[in-house]
């Protein structure tokens, strides 16, 4: 029985996930994350503008 190192186990999980999802999935999830950052940033700006404070 050989001990598995956590970093190689994690690395193999990432490789398995990446093979399953592919480059299209990587691009999709990256753009989705960026879109959510914009939503939270501009959503906070919008609520800040609606409060009437200057």
Helices and strands as residue ranges (DSSP letters): H 6-50
